[in-house]
Amino acid sequence: MPTTLKQAFSRLNFSRQFMLAIIAVLVIGMAAIGAWMGQQIETSVVNRTAAIAAVYVESILAAQWHGGPSVGIVGSESHAELDSLFVEGPLRRKVVRFKLWDADGRIVYSSDHAQLGRRFPVEGRLAAAFTGTLQARVSDLDEADNQPERAHWQRLLEVYVPVRVGNQGKIISVAEFYLSVENLERDIRIAQQLSWALVAVTTLAIYLLLFSLVRRANDTIRDQQRDLRHQLQQLRTALDENDRMRERLREAGVSTTTLNEEFLIRIAADLHDGPAQAIAFALMRFDEFAAACRACASSSSGVEQDLRSIQGALQSSLRDVRKISSGLAIPGIAELSLADTARRAVRDFERMSGQAVRTEIDEALDKAPLAVKITVYRLLQESLTNCWRHASGVAPRVRVQQADGQALIAITDQGAGFDPQAAAVAGRLGLAFMRERVRLLGGIFEVDSAPGRGTCIRARLPLSTDEMIHV
């Protein structure tokens, strides 16, 4: 059951939980304060009534009983006077029982003559009265000396009044009298009911005040939550749109890389099939024309020299066009793994430059998007070409590894080095093209170089299209 209540309580919103807790606290506080006030009221009424009655009885005793009795002795005259007060006189309607105790615990006078001379231990309230303190309580008449009273009443107000004589106020005995509690209990009950009503009204007022404050705070919190949910929805929409834009950007990067490669292949084919063929045809016709004009060779006008210059220029142009055409295209790269693509780029560089390259290529680099393979090939091609141009005679080092779903490429040489910032300002197209190729695929491109300490080019490329979105 407690677990069920706890679960039901946890399902409520904060304001309802708070109000339930406040109700519990206020009810407990109201009960505690009401009980305390009721007890204080009863004690106060009893003490006030006892004090008034004690003064009243003492005044009557002082008027009727001059000087007080001797210690422990009540003579026949004093006994008759006390009977006239508490048995036959007007006090019998107020004081239902009167006793006079000596210091030894003996009843030297009682309005119930049967109790005369009986002795009881001096303890409790009787002993406190002999020390000079007025004692009062609503008694259930459960003590040994109350057996005669218990036969007639259930509860009485019991009062112990020290009886003093002389200027020193010496206590020679204690007067004990009992008052009816019928009217007293009614007064106490009315006062307690009024106090409970006051506590209940005050508690209700506090609860209503707290309820209004909590309700207002709850409305504010609910409005803020609604605004936060609206803002969160807008943020989610913006994030979704951002993801879609990044996806489109990634697709555009991949498409751009692929289309650029296709464009280069087309240019290479056009160069090979267009200008290269035209230059080759011109050389062939030039050879025929030169053979037919051998007679011109003896001419002093330098025609033979001009013909040789034209032939050399045509042959050089043909070689350049073919070289450019072969460099633009990467035949068969679609069927290669990423590791084979990297090795292909290194071999092509070694065949062109005649320079060896130290390689560390991870064989685990298998499948990769075509755009990634093209970018790796072009990155190695451009970097190794720069090494050949600016750090000739020193074998460059190529490392291609896989880590966390990404390809890590590093090309290092021990050449003269350069200032990357100055190179960027100077408009070095090779570095700019490499950086843009890597960024198009969502990768990271870094150049670490300084004059006199060589160059290291690093790139980090995602190996899947999903990772390209979040790089």
C-alpha positions, 0 to 999 in steps of 0.5 A: 500500500505505501508503494502504491501511494508513493507511485500515485503521489509521484504521478501528480504534478509539482503543485499538487504534490506541494499542496498535499504536503502543505495540507499534511503539515498544516493538519499536523501543526493545527492538531499540535497547536490545538492540543497545546492550547487546549492544555494551556487553557485547562491549566490556566482555568484550573489555576485561576479558579484554584487561586480565586477559591483559595483566596476566598477560603483563606479570607473566610478562615481568617475572619472566622478562625482568629490566629489559626489553630495550634500545630496539629490540634483543632479544638472543639471550638475550632471544629464547630467553627469549621463545621459552621463554614463547610458543613452547615454554612454557605460554603458547602455549596461551593466547597464539597469537601474540606480537609485540614492536614498537619505536618505529619499527614494526619487529617485534623479536620474534615467536613466528612467527620469519618476521616478525622484522625486518619493518617497518610504519607506526606507526598506529592501535592500535599508535600509541595503545599507544605513547602509553601506552594499553592497546588491545584489539579482536576483529580480523578480521585484515585489516591488513597485519601480520596476513597470517601469522595470517589463514592460520590463524585467522579472528578473534582478540582482538588486544591491544597492551600498552605495555612500560615500563622504569625508575622513570619508566615510559618506553615502549620498545616495545609487546607485541602478542599474540593470544588465541583468541576461541572461548571469548570469543565463546561468553561474549559470545553467552551474555551478549548472549542473557541481555541480550536476554531481560531486555530482552524480558521487561521490554518485555513487562511494560511492554506488559502494564501499558500494555495493562491501563491502556489497556483499563481506560481504553477500557472507561471511555471506552466506558461514557461514550460509551454514556452520552453516546449515551443522553443524546444520544438523550434530548436528541433525543427532548426536542427532537423533543417540543419541536418537536412542542409548538411546532408544536402551539402554532403551530397553536393560535395560528393557529387561535386567531387565525382562530377569534377572527376568526370569533367577532368576525364572528359577534358582528358578525352577531348585533349587526347581525341582533339588537340593531340590528334590534330598535332599528331596529324600536323607532325605527320603532314609536316614530315611529308612536307619536309621530305618533299622540300629536301631541296630547300635544305641548301637554301641560305634562307635558313628554312631547314632550321625553321622547319626543325624548330616547328617540328620540335615545337609540335613534338613538345606540344604533343608530349605535353598534351598527352601528359596533361591528358593522362594526368587528368584521368584516373582510369579504373579507380572505381574498382580499386579499394582505398588502400589500392587507390593510395598505392596507385597514386604512389606508383604513378608518382614514382613512375613519373618522377623516378623518386622512391616513396616510403609508404605505410598503408593500412590493408584494412582500408577496403571499401570507401565512397568513390568521392573519398578515393578520388580525394585521396588520390588527388591529395597524394598526387598533389602533395607528392608533386610538391615534395618533388618540386620543393624537396627533391633528393629526399624520399617523402613518406606516406602514411594511410591508416584507418581509425574510428571509421576515418581515413588518416593520411599524412605526407611528410618530407624533410625539405626546406619547408615554408610558411603556411600563412604566407603561402595562403596569402600568396595564393598557392592553388595546390594547397587551396585545392587540396583543402577544399577537396577535403572540406567538401567531404566533411574532412579536416585538412592541416598543414604543418610546416616552417622554414628549415624543418620540412613539411607535413600534410595531414588529412582526416576523411570519413569512410562512410556517407553517414559519418560525412554528415556529422564530421 
